[in-house]
Amino acid sequence: MDSLLLYFSMAMTALAASTVLGLIGLKGFMVWIDLKRAEIGNAMTSTTPTVGQRIDVADLKERVRRLEAIAAGVDI
């Protein structure tokens, strides 16, 4: 009878410990998801590019145009 009580208490302790660890992991995951949602929300609110970003994009487009011309064999 004593061994049965010992095994039952060990099983209940293991179940309680795994439940607590699972809840802690779930809470951490929910906080991480909220953080990622906030990052996405901040990224979506700042959609207007700055002047520097526009200049960089225009420079990259010019480089791509030149590379495409070189690949096509057209002299610029």
ABEGO torsion letter per residue (X at the ends): XAAAAAAAAAAAAAAAAAAAAAAAAAAAAAAAAAAAAAAAAAAAABABBBAAAAAAAAAAAAAAAAAAAAAAGBBX
